[in-house]
Amino acid sequence: MSEEFIFGLLSENLVLILGAFLLFLCLFLAIKIVPQSEKYVVERFGRLHAVLGPGINFIVPFLDVVRHKVSVLERQLPNASQDAITSDNVLVQVETSIFYRVTEPERTVYRIRDVDGAVQTTVAGIVRAEIGKMELDEVQSNRSQLINEIKHLVEEAVNDWGIEVTRAEILDVNLDSATREAMLQQLNAERARRAAVTEAEGHKRATELNADAELYAAEQAAKARRVEAEAEAYATQVVADAIQTHGIEAAQFQVALKQVEAVADIAKGEGQQTVFLPASAMDAFGEAFGMLAGRKKL
């Protein structure tokens, strides 16, 4: 096959070849496959025409142009530090971290040039404003509330940019050395005060327990004395009833019985013992033995 034949064949079918090439090129330019993590912003004659979502999309070749490819993945801005002054005039350095994602790419690419820089500037201003409304103790204790408020205000500020703030974090609140030293002294003083209060409460509790113990002992002693008094009263009443029933002899019998028991107890002592008793006592013992003997006969 000669070169002239090939050249002639191409010359006769040049239109068909160009047409096929043009058709293939149009199909190639018309079909746009968008990844799941991106969205394409299409312009027609320099104006916004459409936003292509994930999957296969078709555009008009040579008229429509994919001008921007925007990622819709969640992004994290670099950690930023900004100075702020609390309402009690304490200088703090706040470290923040912001997460966001693009929800409307047409707004993001046409309404703001540097999204990351704009979000960081907005967050810095809001953080300073919110911390300026709070005292240092409130900043430390109500950090979650402060984070929610900052996130809400940032969302309102960036709403026209087609982005959504998914997370806002305050990583750290740093103080200068002088303020940190003053807070440390205050913390130590507070600990000492709590220790003193705890010790005083312990002494108070111990005193209360001792007083309760003494009161309980006094109550028990009073109860014991009352029982003894009741026993003595009962014994006296029994003796009185016996005297009333049997006359004076019953009392004399009890006295004689006690005297005999006393002599018996003396006799039980160890060793040799000599007991001197007056004559009147001997007469009383005799009467007692006689009453006992008479009692036994009865």
Secondary structure, DSSP 8 states (H G I E B T S, - for coil): --HHHHHHHHHHTHHHHHHHHHHHHHHHHHEEEE-TTEEEEEEETTEEEEEE-SEEEE--TTTEEEEEEEE-S-EE---EEEEEE-TTS-EEEEEEEEEEEES-HHHHHHH-S-HHHHHHHHHHHHHHHHHTTS-HHHHHH-HHHHHHHHHHHHHHHTGGGTEEEEEEEEEEEEE-HHHHHHHHHHHHHHHHHHHHHHHHHHHHHHHHHHHHHHHHHHHHHHHHHHHHHHHHHHHHHHHHHHHHHH-HHHHHHHHHHHHHHHHHHHHTSSS-------HHHHHHHHHHHHHHHHHHH-
